[in-house]
Amino acid sequence: MESGGAQALTQRFPVDVIKIDKSFVDALRSDESGSAVSPAITSAIISMSESAKLLTIVEGVEQVEQVERLKDLGCEQAQGYYFGRPMDAAAMEAYLAAGPGEVSEMAA
């Protein structure tokens, strides 16, 4: 989709975040078959999102190789087990109370 088309789409529908599904990320693993289709689609989604000035978040990141590949594709935000496992409220409070620690960041 061209930049103008992406902007027209966001004007028609109230969108401010694009999330990229884990299925695209799974194909970025170093042990996959090496298909160029998923990285090409992922890159296109990131580019379209940037041109429309939308936030892009990639879901399901589990390996450092995926983080590195996503950085190469221009992605700056992601979520998944690589960054942390789900926590209950008490564990989250303890985590936040501990203050800044060693946190993996996409932009690092």
Secondary structure, 3 states (H helix, E strand, C coil): CCHHHHHHHHHHCCCCEEEECHHHHHCCCCCCCCCCHHHHHHHHHHHHHHHCCCEEEECCCCCHHHHHHHHHCCCCCECCCCCCCCCCHHHHHHHHHCCCCCCCCCCC
